[in-house]
Amino acid sequence: MSEYMTRREIAAEFNKHPMTVQYWHDEKKIVPDHQKGRTFYYRREDVEELIAELESKISEIEASLQASVDREVTSAKIGEL
């Protein structure tokens, strides 16, 4: 496993669309460590940290949505009484 990854490798290994990886680059969510020609190389550790951060945010949003749904269901059941 290499310490550095190209955008193509990031997309393939982490099952992300290449345009998602491009977006991360454009938004400076991942910053290349170095470049050879037109190929950017990103530190694997930086990519893994970003993905862990994004997955954590997704989990928080899912939990918040579930709590909202649970409140709505409870409110609807109380309204039926």
C-alpha positions as CSV (number, residue, x, y, z in Angstrom):
1,M,0.0,0.0,0.0
2,S,1.5,3.3,-1.1
3,E,1.8,6.4,1.0
4,Y,0.5,8.5,-1.9
5,M,-2.5,8.1,-4.1
6,T,-3.7,9.7,-7.4
7,R,-7.3,10.8,-7.8
8,R,-8.1,7.7,-9.9
9,E,-6.7,5.5,-7.1
10,I,-8.7,7.3,-4.4
11,A,-11.9,6.9,-6.5
12,A,-11.3,3.2,-7.0
13,E,-10.2,2.3,-3.5
14,F,-12.8,4.2,-1.6
15,N,-15.6,3.6,-4.2
16,K,-16.2,7.3,-4.9
17,H,-17.1,8.9,-8.2
18,P,-14.1,10.5,-9.8
19,M,-16.0,13.9,-9.9
20,T,-16.4,13.6,-6.1
21,V,-12.6,13.4,-5.7
22,Q,-12.3,16.3,-8.2
23,Y,-14.7,18.3,-6.0
24,W,-12.7,17.5,-2.9
25,H,-9.6,18.8,-4.7
26,D,-11.3,21.9,-6.0
27,E,-12.7,22.7,-2.5
28,K,-9.3,22.0,-1.0
29,K,-10.7,19.3,1.2
30,I,-7.7,17.3,0.0
31,V,-4.5,19.0,-1.0
32,P,-1.9,17.3,-3.1
33,D,1.4,16.6,-1.5
34,H,3.2,16.8,-4.8
35,Q,2.6,16.7,-8.6
36,K,4.4,14.9,-11.5
37,G,3.3,16.4,-14.8
38,R,-0.5,16.7,-14.7
39,T,-0.9,14.0,-12.0
40,F,-1.5,15.0,-8.4
41,Y,-0.4,12.8,-5.5
42,Y,-2.3,12.9,-2.2
43,R,-1.2,11.5,1.1
44,R,-3.2,8.4,1.9
45,E,-3.5,9.5,5.5
46,D,-5.1,12.8,4.5
47,V,-7.6,11.0,2.3
48,E,-8.5,8.5,5.0
49,E,-9.0,11.3,7.5
50,L,-11.3,13.2,5.2
51,I,-13.4,10.1,4.5
52,A,-13.6,9.3,8.2
53,E,-14.7,12.9,8.9
54,L,-17.3,12.7,6.2
55,E,-18.7,9.4,7.3
56,S,-18.9,10.7,10.9
57,K,-20.9,13.7,9.6
58,I,-23.2,11.4,7.6
59,S,-23.8,9.3,10.8
60,E,-24.7,12.4,12.8
61,I,-27.2,13.5,10.1
62,E,-28.7,10.1,9.9
63,A,-29.2,10.0,13.7
64,S,-30.7,13.4,13.7
65,L,-33.1,12.4,10.9
66,Q,-34.1,9.2,12.7
67,A,-34.8,11.2,15.9
68,S,-37.0,13.6,13.9
69,V,-38.9,10.7,12.3
70,D,-39.3,9.1,15.7
71,R,-40.8,12.3,17.1
72,E,-43.2,12.6,14.2
73,V,-44.4,9.0,14.6
74,T,-44.8,9.5,18.3
75,S,-46.8,12.7,17.7
76,A,-49.0,11.0,15.1
77,K,-49.7,8.2,17.5
78,I,-50.6,10.6,20.3
79,G,-52.9,12.4,17.9
80,E,-54.7,9.1,17.1
81,L,-55.6,8.6,20.8
